[in-house]
Amino acid sequence: MAAALQVLPRLARAPLHPLLWRGSVARLASSMALAEQARQLFESAVGAVLPGPMLHRALSLDPGGRQLKVRDRNFQLRQNLYLVGFGKAVLGMAAAAEELLGQHLVQGVISVPKGIRAAMERAGKQEMLLKPHSRVQVFEGAEDNLPDRDALRAALAIQQLAEGLTADDLLLVLISEVGVQLCCLPPSHLSHWRRSRHSLDCWQPVEPPSRS
């Protein structure tokens, strides 16, 4: 027994067999490489669906800035471009659109989930936010992903903008996911409904917002 106890410390101090060492290092390196590849794939997938890159793949201005190209169609720009939108990703889409379109954009109205601007600010996602003097008016609503009075106000503002356009105007519509709860506009004959256990808050009558 004493002899065995004397041998054990020497075995513990002995270097690993080169083949065992190389095998462990190779497995570790392979695992690290796979993890890095997985991270790169994830970042590439997320980057491909960010609002900015997606919008720039669909929209572009000609070098002279007189035409807007939407995929394979061209539209003449004459201070006649307006924007509306609704959905979770529309805030970032509108920010990218306004940056691309610049002075060509006359006015915009978007409806986004309640609290999304504060969430983007906390996350440091400044590229997903509109500039302080943006021409796009933002409505936040549909708290808890349900239609409400704020979502109805947004829908009425979108309707008002769209109905004020002429045949010479262009309207860029941004939609993210279904977004129906962010742009609820019931038929006019339902406007007299009051809130009950079976009716939506957004069906209560609300005065359309002014254009001021």
C-alpha positions in Angstrom: 0.0 0.0 0.0 2.8 2.4 0.9 4.5 1.7 -2.4 1.2 2.5 -4.3 0.8 5.8 -2.4 4.3 6.8 -3.4 3.6 6.1 -7.1 0.4 8.1 -7.3 1.9 11.6 -6.9 4.4 10.8 -9.7 1.6 9.8 -12.0 -0.3 13.0 -11.2 2.8 15.0 -12.1 3.5 13.1 -15.3 2.6 14.9 -18.6 -0.4 13.7 -20.6 0.3 11.4 -23.5 0.9 13.6 -26.6 -1.9 11.9 -28.5 -4.4 12.4 -25.6 -3.4 16.1 -25.4 -3.7 16.7 -29.1 -7.1 15.0 -29.2 -8.4 17.2 -26.3 -7.1 20.4 -28.0 -8.6 19.4 -31.3 -12.0 18.7 -29.8 -11.9 22.0 -27.9 -10.9 23.9 -31.1 -13.7 22.2 -33.0 -16.2 23.1 -30.4 -15.1 26.7 -30.4 -15.2 26.9 -34.1 -18.8 25.5 -34.2 -19.9 28.0 -31.6 -18.4 30.9 -33.6 -20.0 29.7 -36.8 -23.3 29.4 -35.0 -22.9 33.0 -33.7 -22.1 34.3 -37.1 -25.1 32.5 -38.7 -27.4 34.0 -36.0 -26.1 37.5 -36.5 -26.3 37.2 -40.3 -29.9 36.0 -40.1 -30.9 38.8 -37.7 -29.1 41.4 -39.8 -30.9 40.2 -42.9 -34.3 41.0 -41.5 -33.5 44.3 -39.8 -35.9 47.1 -41.0 -33.1 49.2 -42.4 -31.4 46.7 -44.7 -34.8 45.2 -45.8 -36.1 48.6 -46.8 -32.9 49.5 -48.7 -33.3 46.3 -50.7 -36.8 47.4 -51.7 -36.4 51.2 -52.1 -33.8 53.3 -53.8 -33.5 56.8 -55.3 -32.0 57.5 -58.7 -28.7 59.5 -58.7 -30.6 62.7 -59.5 -33.1 62.2 -56.7 -36.1 62.7 -58.9 -37.4 59.2 -59.0 -38.2 56.6 -56.4 -37.6 53.0 -57.4 -39.7 50.4 -55.6 -38.3 47.1 -56.7 -38.8 47.2 -60.5 -41.1 50.2 -60.7 -40.1 53.9 -60.9 -42.2 56.8 -59.5 -41.7 60.5 -60.2 -40.9 62.6 -57.1 -42.3 66.1 -56.9 -42.7 66.8 -53.2 -45.6 64.4 -53.4 -44.5 61.5 -51.2 -46.3 60.5 -48.0 -45.9 57.6 -45.6 -48.2 55.5 -43.4 -47.5 52.3 -41.5 -48.5 50.0 -38.7 -46.8 47.1 -36.9 -44.0 46.2 -34.5 -41.1 46.8 -36.9 -42.6 49.9 -38.6 -40.8 52.3 -36.3 -37.4 51.2 -37.6 -38.8 50.9 -41.1 -40.0 54.5 -41.0 -36.7 55.7 -39.6 -34.8 54.0 -42.5 -37.3 55.4 -45.0 -37.1 58.9 -43.8 -33.3 58.8 -43.8 -33.4 57.5 -47.4 -36.0 59.8 -48.7 -35.0 63.0 -46.9 -36.8 66.1 -48.1 -38.9 64.1 -50.6 -41.0 62.9 -47.7 -43.8 65.4 -47.0 -45.6 63.8 -44.1 -46.1 60.4 -42.4 -48.2 58.7 -39.8 -47.4 55.4 -38.2 -49.0 53.2 -35.5 -46.6 51.2 -33.3 -47.0 49.2 -30.0 -47.1 51.1 -26.8 -43.7 51.6 -25.2 -41.7 50.6 -28.2 -39.8 53.9 -28.4 -38.7 53.7 -24.8 -37.7 50.1 -25.2 -35.5 51.0 -28.2 -33.9 53.9 -26.3 -33.1 51.6 -23.4 -31.6 49.0 -25.8 -29.4 51.7 -27.4 -31.0 51.1 -30.8 -30.8 54.6 -32.1 -31.0 53.5 -35.7 -34.5 52.3 -35.0 -35.7 55.7 -33.8 -36.9 58.7 -35.8 -35.0 61.9 -35.6 -36.2 64.7 -33.2 -37.6 66.8 -36.0 -39.1 63.9 -38.0 -41.9 64.5 -40.4 -43.5 61.2 -39.3 -46.1 61.4 -36.6 -45.9 58.4 -34.2 -48.9 56.9 -32.4 -48.3 54.3 -29.7 -51.2 52.0 -28.8 -52.6 48.4 -28.6 -51.3 47.8 -25.1 -51.1 44.1 -24.3 -51.5 43.5 -28.0 -55.2 44.5 -28.0 -57.0 47.2 -29.9 -57.7 50.3 -27.8 -58.5 54.0 -28.2 -54.9 55.0 -29.0 -54.9 52.5 -31.9 -58.1 53.9 -33.1 -56.7 57.4 -33.0 -53.8 56.2 -35.1 -56.1 54.5 -37.6 -58.1 57.7 -37.9 -55.0 59.8 -38.5 -53.8 57.3 -41.2 -57.2 57.5 -42.8 -57.2 61.3 -42.7 -53.8 61.5 -44.4 -54.7 59.0 -47.1 -58.1 60.6 -47.9 -56.4 64.0 -48.3 -54.1 62.8 -51.1 -54.6 63.5 -54.8 -54.0 61.4 -57.9 -50.6 63.0 -58.2 -49.4 62.0 -54.7 -47.5 58.9 -53.8 -48.3 56.9 -50.6 -45.6 54.6 -49.2 -47.3 52.0 -46.9 -45.2 50.1 -44.4 -46.8 47.0 -42.7 -45.1 44.7 -40.2 -46.7 41.4 -39.4 -50.4 41.5 -39.3 -50.6 44.7 -37.2 -54.4 44.7 -37.3 -54.6 45.6 -33.6 -52.6 48.8 -34.3 -54.8 50.0 -37.1 -58.4 49.1 -36.1 -61.1 51.2 -37.8 -64.5 49.6 -37.3 -67.3 50.5 -39.8 -69.0 53.7 -39.0 -72.3 52.1 -38.0 -70.4 50.5 -35.0 -69.2 53.8 -33.7 -72.1 54.2 -31.3 -71.1 51.0 -29.4 -70.0 51.5 -25.9 -67.5 49.3 -24.1 -68.9 46.1 -22.6 -67.6 42.7 -21.8 -68.0 41.7 -25.4 -67.0 44.9 -27.2 -63.6 46.5 -27.9 -62.5 49.8 -26.4 -61.5 51.0 -29.8 -65.2 50.9 -30.9 -66.0 53.9 -28.7 -66.5 57.1 -30.7 -63.3 59.3 -30.8 -62.9 62.6 -32.6 -60.5 62.4 -35.5 -57.2 64.2 -34.8 -56.6 67.6 -36.2 -54.0 68.3 -38.9 -52.3 71.0 -36.8 
